[in-house]
Amino acid sequence: MGFEAEEKALKGAFLTGWAANQSTYPAKYDGSPKIDTSGAYVIFSVLPGDGARLELGDTGNSRWVGIVIVQIFVPEAGGVRVAGTVGDLVKAIFHDQQFTTDTGGKILCRQTSLRRAGQEGARIQYNAVTPFQRDEA
């Protein structure tokens, strides 16, 4: 129930949607095997946020918010173009999508945005960020 189910549903959606891209843009996530980081690659994370009760009483529904972040690491040469391509792949998975957890929670993803996060040496980091909410009884 709750956060574990949330992470499982979102990671499952990511892994299913990312399967065709894994050889070109390897993905790292909790429990993933080691990946090749010499070229472009991504790191998938779910960051849970605050929760609030939507109704009063013992049976009231609750809502939690959070963010799906896919960190995109690209070589400096061609970085903006590659990051845009990878960002669009992430967007196709999460942008305005809905998922159900195995405990009956409903996850509604909002719009995905792409942001430059910084540069270290010859590698640039972008973040594809998708806010979401999870409603549960």
Buried (B, 14 or more C-beta within 10 A) or exposed (E): EBBEBBBBBBBEBBBEBBEEBEEEBBBBBEEEEEBEEEEBBBBBBBEBEEBEEEEEEEEEEBBBBBBBBBBBBBBEEEBEEBBBBBBEBBBEBBBEBEBEBEBEBBBBBBEBEBEEEEEEEEBBBBBBBBBBBBBBE
